[in-house]
């Protein structure tokens, strides 16, 4: 997975961390038999999804291109301009 940049973006990390905290809160309050706390944790899970989606739409969900891709594109552009 490390080579594909899957999930290695600020949007993915932020959304996942907020949702994880929400799961922990909901789990604790479910065991404590507190419906209000459980639903607060569930709201945090939804907030994590919304924050991650908003960050992705703001451009923070696009992984950076690897150096190999950038170099290959530059070499192809040089070859193409030399052929013309």
HTML snippet that shows the backbone in 3Dmol.js (N, CA, C, O; Angstrom):
<script src="https://3Dmol.org/build/3Dmol-min.js"></script>
<div id="view" style="width:600px;height:400px;position:relative"></div>
<script>
const pdb = `
ATOM      1  N   UNK A   1       0.801  -1.195   0.000  1.00  0.00           N
ATOM      2  CA  UNK A   1       0.000   0.000   0.000  1.00  0.00           C
ATOM      3  C   UNK A   1       0.849   1.266   0.000  1.00  0.00           C
ATOM      4  O   UNK A   1       0.401   2.304  -0.488  1.00  0.00           O
ATOM      5  N   UNK A   2       2.047   1.202   0.530  1.00  0.00           N
ATOM      6  CA  UNK A   2       2.843   2.405   0.672  1.00  0.00           C
ATOM      7  C   UNK A   2       3.164   3.031  -0.681  1.00  0.00           C
ATOM      8  O   UNK A   2       3.283   4.252  -0.779  1.00  0.00           O
ATOM      9  N   UNK A   3       3.304   2.232  -1.707  1.00  0.00           N
ATOM     10  CA  UNK A   3       3.650   2.765  -3.010  1.00  0.00           C
ATOM     11  C   UNK A   3       2.491   3.415  -3.743  1.00  0.00           C
ATOM     12  O   UNK A   3       2.711   4.156  -4.702  1.00  0.00           O
ATOM     13  N   UNK A   4       1.258   3.156  -3.315  1.00  0.00           N
ATOM     14  CA  UNK A   4       0.110   3.671  -4.055  1.00  0.00           C
ATOM     15  C   UNK A   4      -0.412   4.991  -3.506  1.00  0.00           C
ATOM     16  O   UNK A   4      -1.281   5.601  -4.129  1.00  0.00           O
ATOM     17  N   UNK A   5       0.081   5.450  -2.369  1.00  0.00           N
ATOM     18  CA  UNK A   5      -0.364   6.680  -1.714  1.00  0.00           C
ATOM     19  C   UNK A   5      -1.824   6.612  -1.291  1.00  0.00           C
ATOM     20  O   UNK A   5      -2.454   7.649  -1.084  1.00  0.00           O
ATOM     21  N   UNK A   6      -2.372   5.410  -1.160  1.00  0.00           N
ATOM     22  CA  UNK A   6      -3.767   5.252  -0.762  1.00  0.00           C
ATOM     23  C   UNK A   6      -3.929   5.649   0.705  1.00  0.00           C
ATOM     24  O   UNK A   6      -3.382   5.001   1.598  1.00  0.00           O
ATOM     25  N   UNK A   7      -4.679   6.709   0.938  1.00  0.00           N
ATOM     26  CA  UNK A   7      -4.940   7.139   2.300  1.00  0.00           C
ATOM     27  C   UNK A   7      -3.861   7.989   2.929  1.00  0.00           C
ATOM     28  O   UNK A   7      -3.968   8.344   4.103  1.00  0.00           O
ATOM     29  N   UNK A   8      -2.825   8.325   2.186  1.00  0.00           N
ATOM     30  CA  UNK A   8      -1.723   9.110   2.723  1.00  0.00           C
ATOM     31  C   UNK A   8      -1.926  10.588   2.426  1.00  0.00           C
ATOM     32  O   UNK A   8      -1.055  11.235   1.846  1.00  0.00           O
ATOM     33  N   UNK A   9      -3.080  11.120   2.824  1.00  0.00           N
ATOM     34  CA  UNK A   9      -3.372  12.534   2.594  1.00  0.00           C
ATOM     35  C   UNK A   9      -3.880  13.142   3.897  1.00  0.00           C
ATOM     36  O   UNK A   9      -4.392  12.423   4.756  1.00  0.00           O
ATOM     37  N   UNK A  10      -3.745  14.456   4.052  1.00  0.00           N
ATOM     38  CA  UNK A  10      -4.277  15.095   5.266  1.00  0.00           C
ATOM     39  C   UNK A  10      -5.769  14.858   5.451  1.00  0.00           C
ATOM     40  O   UNK A  10      -6.229  14.688   6.580  1.00  0.00           O
ATOM     41  N   UNK A  11      -6.529  14.844   4.368  1.00  0.00           N
ATOM     42  CA  UNK A  11      -7.971  14.619   4.476  1.00  0.00           C
ATOM     43  C   UNK A  11      -8.265  13.225   5.017  1.00  0.00           C
ATOM     44  O   UNK A  11      -9.128  13.068   5.881  1.00  0.00           O
ATOM     45  N   UNK A  12      -7.568  12.228   4.527  1.00  0.00           N
ATOM     46  CA  UNK A  12      -7.797  10.857   4.980  1.00  0.00           C
ATOM     47  C   UNK A  12      -7.413  10.689   6.443  1.00  0.00           C
ATOM     48  O   UNK A  12      -8.154  10.081   7.215  1.00  0.00           O
ATOM     49  N   UNK A  13      -6.264  11.221   6.825  1.00  0.00           N
ATOM     50  CA  UNK A  13      -5.821  11.093   8.213  1.00  0.00           C
ATOM     51  C   UNK A  13      -6.767  11.816   9.165  1.00  0.00           C
ATOM     52  O   UNK A  13      -7.128  11.268  10.206  1.00  0.00           O
ATOM     53  N   UNK A  14      -7.168  13.017   8.831  1.00  0.00           N
ATOM     54  CA  UNK A  14      -8.038  13.788   9.719  1.00  0.00           C
ATOM     55  C   UNK A  14      -9.399  13.128   9.874  1.00  0.00           C
ATOM     56  O   UNK A  14      -9.892  12.976  10.992  1.00  0.00           O
ATOM     57  N   UNK A  15     -10.003  12.740   8.776  1.00  0.00           N
ATOM     58  CA  UNK A  15     -11.302  12.080   8.840  1.00  0.00           C
ATOM     59  C   UNK A  15     -11.246  10.782   9.622  1.00  0.00           C
ATOM     60  O   UNK A  15     -12.156  10.484  10.396  1.00  0.00           O
ATOM     61  N   UNK A  16     -10.196  10.011   9.431  1.00  0.00           N
ATOM     62  CA  UNK A  16     -10.048   8.740  10.125  1.00  0.00           C
ATOM     63  C   UNK A  16      -9.845   8.939  11.625  1.00  0.00           C
ATOM     64  O   UNK A  16     -10.426   8.215  12.434  1.00  0.00           O
ATOM     65  N   UNK A  17      -9.034   9.906  11.990  1.00  0.00           N
ATOM     66  CA  UNK A  17      -8.777  10.149  13.414  1.00  0.00           C
ATOM     67  C   UNK A  17     -10.045  10.615  14.118  1.00  0.00           C
ATOM     68  O   UNK A  17     -10.345  10.145  15.215  1.00  0.00           O
ATOM     69  N   UNK A  18     -10.792  11.527  13.511  1.00  0.00           N
ATOM     70  CA  UNK A  18     -12.035  11.995  14.122  1.00  0.00           C
ATOM     71  C   UNK A  18     -13.039  10.846  14.240  1.00  0.00           C
ATOM     72  O   UNK A  18     -13.695  10.699  15.271  1.00  0.00           O
ATOM     73  N   UNK A  19     -13.157  10.039  13.196  1.00  0.00           N
ATOM     74  CA  UNK A  19     -14.084   8.904  13.243  1.00  0.00           C
ATOM     75  C   UNK A  19     -13.638   7.883  14.291  1.00  0.00           C
ATOM     76  O   UNK A  19     -14.484   7.312  14.980  1.00  0.00           O
ATOM     77  N   UNK A  20     -12.353   7.643  14.429  1.00  0.00           N
ATOM     78  CA  UNK A  20     -11.848   6.710  15.437  1.00  0.00           C
ATOM     79  C   UNK A  20     -12.182   7.188  16.843  1.00  0.00           C
ATOM     80  O   UNK A  20     -12.590   6.397  17.693  1.00  0.00           O
ATOM     81  N   UNK A  21     -12.011   8.474  17.085  1.00  0.00           N
ATOM     82  CA  UNK A  21     -12.379   9.036  18.389  1.00  0.00           C
ATOM     83  C   UNK A  21     -13.882   8.859  18.617  1.00  0.00           C
ATOM     84  O   UNK A  21     -14.310   8.523  19.721  1.00  0.00           O
ATOM     85  N   UNK A  22     -14.670   9.081  17.584  1.00  0.00           N
ATOM     86  CA  UNK A  22     -16.110   8.882  17.701  1.00  0.00           C
ATOM     87  C   UNK A  22     -16.466   7.444  18.037  1.00  0.00           C
ATOM     88  O   UNK A  22     -17.345   7.206  18.866  1.00  0.00           O
ATOM     89  N   UNK A  23     -15.792   6.470  17.401  1.00  0.00           N
ATOM     90  CA  UNK A  23     -16.036   5.062  17.714  1.00  0.00           C
ATOM     91  C   UNK A  23     -15.683   4.764  19.171  1.00  0.00           C
ATOM     92  O   UNK A  23     -16.404   4.035  19.853  1.00  0.00           O
ATOM     93  N   UNK A  24     -14.567   5.331  19.645  1.00  0.00           N
ATOM     94  CA  UNK A  24     -14.166   5.104  21.038  1.00  0.00           C
ATOM     95  C   UNK A  24     -15.186   5.697  22.001  1.00  0.00           C
ATOM     96  O   UNK A  24     -15.578   5.046  22.970  1.00  0.00           O
ATOM     97  N   UNK A  25     -15.617   6.925  21.740  1.00  0.00           N
ATOM     98  CA  UNK A  25     -16.609   7.573  22.600  1.00  0.00           C
ATOM     99  C   UNK A  25     -17.910   6.778  22.590  1.00  0.00           C
ATOM    100  O   UNK A  25     -18.477   6.510  23.649  1.00  0.00           O
ATOM    101  N   UNK A  26     -18.382   6.403  21.419  1.00  0.00           N
ATOM    102  CA  UNK A  26     -19.630   5.646  21.331  1.00  0.00           C
ATOM    103  C   UNK A  26     -19.501   4.300  22.052  1.00  0.00           C
ATOM    104  O   UNK A  26     -20.444   3.867  22.714  1.00  0.00           O
ATOM    105  N   UNK A  27     -18.371   3.649  21.933  1.00  0.00           N
ATOM    106  CA  UNK A  27     -18.168   2.367  22.601  1.00  0.00           C
ATOM    107  C   UNK A  27     -18.168   2.492  24.115  1.00  0.00           C
ATOM    108  O   UNK A  27     -18.771   1.674  24.810  1.00  0.00           O
ATOM    109  N   UNK A  28     -17.499   3.507  24.624  1.00  0.00           N
ATOM    110  CA  UNK A  28     -17.462   3.712  26.076  1.00  0.00           C
ATOM    111  C   UNK A  28     -18.855   3.992  26.615  1.00  0.00           C
ATOM    112  O   UNK A  28     -19.258   3.425  27.630  1.00  0.00           O
ATOM    113  N   UNK A  29     -19.585   4.860  25.941  1.00  0.00           N
ATOM    114  CA  UNK A  29     -20.905   5.209  26.443  1.00  0.00           C
ATOM    115  C   UNK A  29     -21.934   4.101  26.203  1.00  0.00           C
ATOM    116  O   UNK A  29     -22.953   4.044  26.890  1.00  0.00           O
ATOM    117  N   UNK A  30     -21.675   3.231  25.243  1.00  0.00           N
ATOM    118  CA  UNK A  30     -22.567   2.095  25.064  1.00  0.00           C
ATOM    119  C   UNK A  30     -22.408   1.135  26.245  1.00  0.00           C
ATOM    120  O   UNK A  30     -23.395   0.620  26.771  1.00  0.00           O
ATOM    121  N   UNK A  31     -21.170   0.902  26.654  1.00  0.00           N
ATOM    122  CA  UNK A  31     -20.918   0.040  27.803  1.00  0.00           C
ATOM    123  C   UNK A  31     -21.455   0.690  29.083  1.00  0.00           C
ATOM    124  O   UNK A  31     -21.960   0.000  29.969  1.00  0.00           O
ATOM    125  N   UNK A  32     -21.344   2.026  29.175  1.00  0.00           N
ATOM    126  CA  UNK A  32     -21.817   2.752  30.350  1.00  0.00           C
ATOM    127  C   UNK A  32     -23.339   2.930  30.346  1.00  0.00           C
ATOM    128  O   UNK A  32     -23.898   3.501  31.283  1.00  0.00           O
ATOM    129  N   UNK A  33     -23.995   2.453  29.316  1.00  0.00           N
ATOM    130  CA  UNK A  33     -25.457   2.531  29.197  1.00  0.00           C
ATOM    131  C   UNK A  33     -25.945   3.986  29.227  1.00  0.00           C
ATOM    132  O   UNK A  33     -26.863   4.339  29.968  1.00  0.00           O
ATOM    133  N   UNK A  34     -25.308   4.810  28.404  1.00  0.00           N
ATOM    134  CA  UNK A  34     -25.696   6.218  28.297  1.00  0.00           C
ATOM    135  C   UNK A  34     -26.023   6.515  26.837  1.00  0.00           C
ATOM    136  O   UNK A  34     -25.119   6.718  26.026  1.00  0.00           O
ATOM    137  N   UNK A  35     -27.313   6.539  26.500  1.00  0.00           N
ATOM    138  CA  UNK A  35     -27.685   6.776  25.109  1.00  0.00           C
ATOM    139  C   UNK A  35     -27.228   8.134  24.569  1.00  0.00           C
ATOM    140  O   UNK A  35     -26.867   8.245  23.397  1.00  0.00           O
ATOM    141  N   UNK A  36     -27.242   9.156  25.413  1.00  0.00           N
ATOM    142  CA  UNK A  36     -26.829  10.488  24.946  1.00  0.00           C
ATOM    143  C   UNK A  36     -25.360  10.480  24.545  1.00  0.00           C
ATOM    144  O   UNK A  36     -25.002  11.023  23.500  1.00  0.00           O
ATOM    145  N   UNK A  37     -24.507   9.872  25.363  1.00  0.00           N
ATOM    146  CA  UNK A  37     -23.085   9.777  25.035  1.00  0.00           C
ATOM    147  C   UNK A  37     -22.841   8.926  23.806  1.00  0.00           C
ATOM    148  O   UNK A  37     -21.977   9.241  22.988  1.00  0.00           O
ATOM    149  N   UNK A  38     -23.608   7.834  23.673  1.00  0.00           N
ATOM    150  CA  UNK A  38     -23.482   6.990  22.492  1.00  0.00           C
ATOM    151  C   UNK A  38     -23.777   7.781  21.226  1.00  0.00           C
ATOM    152  O   UNK A  38     -23.015   7.714  20.261  1.00  0.00           O
ATOM    153  N   UNK A  39     -24.874   8.527  21.222  1.00  0.00           N
ATOM    154  CA  UNK A  39     -25.240   9.294  20.032  1.00  0.00           C
ATOM    155  C   UNK A  39     -24.277  10.457  19.789  1.00  0.00           C
ATOM    156  O   UNK A  39     -24.082  10.873  18.647  1.00  0.00           O
ATOM    157  N   UNK A  40     -23.677  10.982  20.858  1.00  0.00           N
ATOM    158  CA  UNK A  40     -22.635  12.006  20.678  1.00  0.00           C
ATOM    159  C   UNK A  40     -21.426  11.403  19.956  1.00  0.00           C
ATOM    160  O   UNK A  40     -20.845  12.031  19.070  1.00  0.00           O
ATOM    161  N   UNK A  41     -21.058  10.186  20.342  1.00  0.00           N
ATOM    162  CA  UNK A  41     -19.968   9.499  19.648  1.00  0.00           C
ATOM    163  C   UNK A  41     -20.318   9.209  18.199  1.00  0.00           C
ATOM    164  O   UNK A  41     -19.474   9.336  17.312  1.00  0.00           O
ATOM    165  N   UNK A  42     -21.560   8.820  17.962  1.00  0.00           N
ATOM    166  CA  UNK A  42     -22.010   8.569  16.595  1.00  0.00           C
ATOM    167  C   UNK A  42     -21.964   9.850  15.771  1.00  0.00           C
ATOM    168  O   UNK A  42     -21.624   9.821  14.588  1.00  0.00           O
ATOM    169  N   UNK A  43     -22.310  10.984  16.405  1.00  0.00           N
ATOM    170  CA  UNK A  43     -22.231  12.278  15.716  1.00  0.00           C
ATOM    171  C   UNK A  43     -20.784  12.602  15.349  1.00  0.00           C
ATOM    172  O   UNK A  43     -20.524  13.182  14.295  1.00  0.00           O
ATOM    173  N   UNK A  44     -19.844  12.228  16.215  1.00  0.00           N
ATOM    174  CA  UNK A  44     -18.424  12.445  15.901  1.00  0.00           C
ATOM    175  C   UNK A  44     -17.998  11.618  14.692  1.00  0.00           C
ATOM    176  O   UNK A  44     -17.196  12.075  13.877  1.00  0.00           O
ATOM    177  N   UNK A  45     -18.528  10.413  14.573  1.00  0.00           N
ATOM    178  CA  UNK A  45     -18.212   9.572  13.410  1.00  0.00           C
ATOM    179  C   UNK A  45     -18.674  10.277  12.128  1.00  0.00           C
ATOM    180  O   UNK A  45     -17.935  10.348  11.146  1.00  0.00           O
ATOM    181  N   UNK A  46     -19.887  10.787  12.153  1.00  0.00           N
ATOM    182  CA  UNK A  46     -20.400  11.504  10.981  1.00  0.00           C
ATOM    183  C   UNK A  46     -19.626  12.785  10.724  1.00  0.00           C
ATOM    184  O   UNK A  46     -19.405  13.164   9.574  1.00  0.00           O
ATOM    185  N   UNK A  47     -19.208  13.459  11.808  1.00  0.00           N
ATOM    186  CA  UNK A  47     -18.394  14.672  11.657  1.00  0.00           C
ATOM    187  C   UNK A  47     -17.060  14.348  10.985  1.00  0.00           C
ATOM    188  O   UNK A  47     -16.575  15.115  10.153  1.00  0.00           O
ATOM    189  N   UNK A  48     -16.472  13.212  11.348  1.00  0.00           N
ATOM    190  CA  UNK A  48     -15.219  12.790  10.719  1.00  0.00           C
ATOM    191  C   UNK A  48     -15.376  12.599   9.223  1.00  0.00           C
ATOM    192  O   UNK A  48     -14.507  12.990   8.444  1.00  0.00           O
ATOM    193  N   UNK A  49     -16.497  11.992   8.821  1.00  0.00           N
ATOM    194  CA  UNK A  49     -16.755  11.810   7.389  1.00  0.00           C
ATOM    195  C   UNK A  49     -16.943  13.145   6.689  1.00  0.00           C
ATOM    196  O   UNK A  49     -16.451  13.345   5.579  1.00  0.00           O
ATOM    197  N   UNK A  50     -17.660  14.064   7.342  1.00  0.00           N
ATOM    198  CA  UNK A  50     -17.902  15.374   6.736  1.00  0.00           C
ATOM    199  C   UNK A  50     -16.612  16.187   6.634  1.00  0.00           C
ATOM    200  O   UNK A  50     -16.362  16.828   5.613  1.00  0.00           O
ATOM    201  N   UNK A  51     -15.802  16.163   7.673  1.00  0.00           N
ATOM    202  CA  UNK A  51     -14.540  16.917   7.659  1.00  0.00           C
ATOM    203  C   UNK A  51     -13.593  16.346   6.608  1.00  0.00           C
ATOM    204  O   UNK A  51     -12.973  17.097   5.855  1.00  0.00           O
ATOM    205  N   UNK A  52     -13.482  15.030   6.555  1.00  0.00           N
ATOM    206  CA  UNK A  52     -12.627  14.405   5.540  1.00  0.00           C
ATOM    207  C   UNK A  52     -13.089  14.730   4.131  1.00  0.00           C
ATOM    208  O   UNK A  52     -12.272  15.016   3.255  1.00  0.00           O
ATOM    209  N   UNK A  53     -14.402  14.688   3.908  1.00  0.00           N
ATOM    210  CA  UNK A  53     -14.942  15.028   2.585  1.00  0.00           C
ATOM    211  C   UNK A  53     -14.719  16.483   2.229  1.00  0.00           C
ATOM    212  O   UNK A  53     -14.394  16.801   1.085  1.00  0.00           O
ATOM    213  N   UNK A  54     -14.892  17.375   3.199  1.00  0.00           N
ATOM    214  CA  UNK A  54     -14.677  18.806   2.943  1.00  0.00           C
ATOM    215  C   UNK A  54     -13.208  19.088   2.637  1.00  0.00           C
ATOM    216  O   UNK A  54     -12.889  19.885   1.754  1.00  0.00           O
ATOM    217  N   UNK A  55     -12.316  18.425   3.380  1.00  0.00           N
ATOM    218  CA  UNK A  55     -10.885  18.626   3.112  1.00  0.00           C
ATOM    219  C   UNK A  55     -10.504  18.078   1.746  1.00  0.00           C
ATOM    220  O   UNK A  55      -9.662  18.649   1.053  1.00  0.00           O
ATOM    221  N   UNK A  56     -11.126  16.970   1.360  1.00  0.00           N
ATOM    222  CA  UNK A  56     -10.846  16.407   0.037  1.00  0.00           C
ATOM    223  C   UNK A  56     -11.296  17.372  -1.057  1.00  0.00           C
ATOM    224  O   UNK A  56     -10.584  17.581  -2.040  1.00  0.00           O
ATOM    225  N   UNK A  57     -12.483  17.959  -0.882  1.00  0.00           N
ATOM    226  CA  UNK A  57     -12.972  18.917  -1.875  1.00  0.00           C
ATOM    227  C   UNK A  57     -12.117  20.187  -1.893  1.00  0.00           C
ATOM    228  O   UNK A  57     -12.048  20.876  -2.911  1.00  0.00           O
ATOM    229  N   UNK A  58     -11.465  20.498  -0.765  1.00  0.00           N
ATOM    230  CA  UNK A  58     -10.596  21.667  -0.705  1.00  0.00           C
ATOM    231  C   UNK A  58      -9.224  21.394  -1.312  1.00  0.00           C
ATOM    232  O   UNK A  58      -8.385  22.292  -1.379  1.00  0.00           O
ATOM    233  N   UNK A  59      -8.992  20.158  -1.756  1.00  0.00           N
ATOM    234  CA  UNK A  59      -7.725  19.833  -2.417  1.00  0.00           C
ATOM    235  C   UNK A  59      -6.713  19.148  -1.525  1.00  0.00           C
ATOM    236  O   UNK A  59      -5.592  18.887  -1.961  1.00  0.00           O
ATOM    237  N   UNK A  60      -7.077  18.847  -0.283  1.00  0.00           N
ATOM    238  CA  UNK A  60      -6.140  18.189   0.621  1.00  0.00           C
ATOM    239  C   UNK A  60      -6.241  16.674   0.569  1.00  0.00           C
ATOM    240  O   UNK A  60      -5.599  15.979   1.357  1.00  0.00           O
ATOM    241  N   UNK A  61      -7.041  16.160  -0.352  1.00  0.00           N
ATOM    242  CA  UNK A  61      -7.191  14.722  -0.488  1.00  0.00           C
ATOM    243  C   UNK A  61      -6.488  14.158  -1.699  1.00  0.00           C
ATOM    244  O   UNK A  61      -6.633  12.975  -2.007  1.00  0.00           O
ATOM    245  N   UNK A  62      -5.729  14.985  -2.390  1.00  0.00           N
ATOM    246  CA  UNK A  62      -5.024  14.548  -3.582  1.00  0.00           C
ATOM    247  C   UNK A  62      -3.605  14.158  -3.211  1.00  0.00           C
ATOM    248  O   UNK A  62      -2.852  15.001  -2.723  1.00  0.00           O
ATOM    249  N   UNK A  63      -3.214  12.901  -3.426  1.00  0.00           N
ATOM    250  CA  UNK A  63      -1.852  12.497  -3.078  1.00  0.00           C
ATOM    251  C   UNK A  63      -0.831  13.158  -3.990  1.00  0.00           C
ATOM    252  O   UNK A  63      -1.109  13.467  -5.149  1.00  0.00           O
ATOM    253  N   UNK A  64       0.346  13.365  -3.443  1.00  0.00           N
ATOM    254  CA  UNK A  64       1.439  13.934  -4.229  1.00  0.00           C
ATOM    255  C   UNK A  64       1.952  12.881  -5.207  1.00  0.00           C
ATOM    256  O   UNK A  64       1.968  11.686  -4.910  1.00  0.00           O
ATOM    257  N   UNK A  65       2.368  13.351  -6.375  1.00  0.00           N
ATOM    258  CA  UNK A  65       2.905  12.419  -7.371  1.00  0.00           C
ATOM    259  C   UNK A  65       4.300  11.979  -6.952  1.00  0.00           C
ATOM    260  O   UNK A  65       5.080  12.785  -6.446  1.00  0.00           O
ATOM    261  N   UNK A  66       4.616  10.717  -7.158  1.00  0.00           N
ATOM    262  CA  UNK A  66       5.971  10.250  -6.855  1.00  0.00           C
ATOM    263  C   UNK A  66       6.990  10.916  -7.783  1.00  0.00           C
ATOM    264  O   UNK A  66       6.661  11.325  -8.896  1.00  0.00           O
ATOM    265  N   UNK A  67       8.215  11.014  -7.310  1.00  0.00           N
ATOM    266  CA  UNK A  67       9.293  11.626  -8.088  1.00  0.00           C
ATOM    267  C   UNK A  67       9.506  10.908  -9.414  1.00  0.00           C
ATOM    268  O   UNK A  67       9.842  11.541 -10.415  1.00  0.00           O
ATOM    269  N   UNK A  68       9.313   9.578  -9.428  1.00  0.00           N
ATOM    270  CA  UNK A  68       9.527   8.816 -10.659  1.00  0.00           C
ATOM    271  C   UNK A  68       8.546   9.262 -11.747  1.00  0.00           C
ATOM    272  O   UNK A  68       8.913   9.347 -12.919  1.00  0.00           O
ATOM    273  N   UNK A  69       7.312   9.544 -11.361  1.00  0.00           N
ATOM    274  CA  UNK A  69       6.302   9.972 -12.334  1.00  0.00           C
ATOM    275  C   UNK A  69       6.660  11.352 -12.886  1.00  0.00           C
ATOM    276  O   UNK A  69       6.549  11.592 -14.088  1.00  0.00           O
ATOM    277  N   UNK A  70       7.082  12.240 -12.020  1.00  0.00           N
ATOM    278  CA  UNK A  70       7.447  13.593 -12.467  1.00  0.00           C
ATOM    279  C   UNK A  70       8.646  13.530 -13.410  1.00  0.00           C
ATOM    280  O   UNK A  70       8.660  14.196 -14.445  1.00  0.00           O
ATOM    281  N   UNK A  71       9.659  12.723 -13.051  1.00  0.00           N
ATOM    282  CA  UNK A  71      10.843  12.603 -13.908  1.00  0.00           C
ATOM    283  C   UNK A  71      10.492  11.984 -15.258  1.00  0.00           C
ATOM    284  O   UNK A  71      10.984  12.436 -16.292  1.00  0.00           O
ATOM    285  N   UNK A  72       9.652  10.962 -15.257  1.00  0.00           N
ATOM    286  CA  UNK A  72       9.254  10.318 -16.509  1.00  0.00           C
ATOM    287  C   UNK A  72       8.490  11.303 -17.397  1.00  0.00           C
ATOM    288  O   UNK A  72       8.682  11.321 -18.612  1.00  0.00           O
ATOM    289  N   UNK A  73       7.633  12.113 -16.797  1.00  0.00           N
ATOM    290  CA  UNK A  73       6.886  13.106 -17.578  1.00  0.00           C
ATOM    291  C   UNK A  73       7.840  14.139 -18.177  1.00  0.00           C
ATOM    292  O   UNK A  73       7.670  14.540 -19.329  1.00  0.00           O
ATOM    293  N   UNK A  74       8.832  14.570 -17.413  1.00  0.00           N
ATOM    294  CA  UNK A  74       9.803  15.546 -17.926  1.00  0.00           C
ATOM    295  C   UNK A  74      10.639  14.948 -19.056  1.00  0.00           C
ATOM    296  O   UNK A  74      10.889  15.618 -20.057  1.00  0.00           O
ATOM    297  N   UNK A  75      11.075  13.694 -18.907  1.00  0.00           N
ATOM    298  CA  UNK A  75      11.848  13.048 -19.972  1.00  0.00           C
ATOM    299  C   UNK A  75      11.019  12.917 -21.244  1.00  0.00           C
ATOM    300  O   UNK A  75      11.530  13.129 -22.344  1.00  0.00           O
ATOM    301  N   UNK A  76       9.740  12.569 -21.099  1.00  0.00           N
ATOM    302  CA  UNK A  76       8.871  12.430 -22.268  1.00  0.00           C
ATOM    303  C   UNK A  76       8.665  13.782 -22.944  1.00  0.00           C
ATOM    304  O   UNK A  76       8.609  13.857 -24.171  1.00  0.00           O
ATOM    305  N   UNK A  77       8.552  14.839 -22.166  1.00  0.00           N
ATOM    306  CA  UNK A  77       8.373  16.174 -22.746  1.00  0.00           C
ATOM    307  C   UNK A  77       9.617  16.603 -23.503  1.00  0.00           C
ATOM    308  O   UNK A  77       9.513  17.222 -24.562  1.00  0.00           O
ATOM    309  N   UNK A  78      10.804  16.281 -22.971  1.00  0.00           N
ATOM    310  CA  UNK A  78      12.053  16.625 -23.647  1.00  0.00           C
ATOM    311  C   UNK A  78      12.170  15.846 -24.948  1.00  0.00           C
ATOM    312  O   UNK A  78      12.540  16.417 -25.974  1.00  0.00           O
ATOM    313  N   UNK A  79      11.856  14.539 -24.925  1.00  0.00           N
ATOM    314  CA  UNK A  79      11.910  13.740 -26.146  1.00  0.00           C
ATOM    315  C   UNK A  79      10.933  14.231 -27.192  1.00  0.00           C
ATOM    316  O   UNK A  79      11.242  14.265 -28.383  1.00  0.00           O
ATOM    317  N   UNK A  80       9.745  14.611 -26.733  1.00  0.00           N
ATOM    318  CA  UNK A  80       8.734  15.087 -27.666  1.00  0.00           C
ATOM    319  C   UNK A  80       9.141  16.423 -28.304  1.00  0.00           C
ATOM    320  O   UNK A  80       8.920  16.640 -29.495  1.00  0.00           O
ATOM    321  N   UNK A  81       9.726  17.296 -27.517  1.00  0.00           N
ATOM    322  CA  UNK A  81      10.128  18.592 -28.070  1.00  0.00           C
ATOM    323  C   UNK A  81      11.334  18.425 -28.995  1.00  0.00           C
ATOM    324  O   UNK A  81      11.480  19.186 -29.952  1.00  0.00           O
ATOM    325  N   UNK A  82      12.204  17.438 -28.728  1.00  0.00           N
ATOM    326  CA  UNK A  82      13.347  17.194 -29.597  1.00  0.00           C
ATOM    327  C   UNK A  82      12.920  16.555 -30.911  1.00  0.00           C
ATOM    328  O   UNK A  82      13.574  16.756 -31.934  1.00  0.00           O
ATOM    329  N   UNK A  83      11.844  15.798 -30.900  1.00  0.00           N
ATOM    330  CA  UNK A  83      11.359  15.130 -32.104  1.00  0.00           C
ATOM    331  C   UNK A  83      10.670  16.109 -33.047  1.00  0.00           C
ATOM    332  O   UNK A  83      10.570  15.854 -34.247  1.00  0.00           O
ATOM    333  N   UNK A  84      10.201  17.214 -32.512  1.00  0.00           N
ATOM    334  CA  UNK A  84       9.475  18.188 -33.347  1.00  0.00           C
ATOM    335  C   UNK A  84      10.427  19.084 -34.001  1.00  0.00           C
ATOM    336  O   UNK A  84      10.022  19.975 -34.747  1.00  0.00           O
TER     337      UNK A  84
END
`;
const viewer = $3Dmol.createViewer("view");
viewer.addModel(pdb, "pdb");
viewer.setStyle({}, {cartoon: {color: "spectrum"}});
viewer.zoomTo();
viewer.render();
</script>
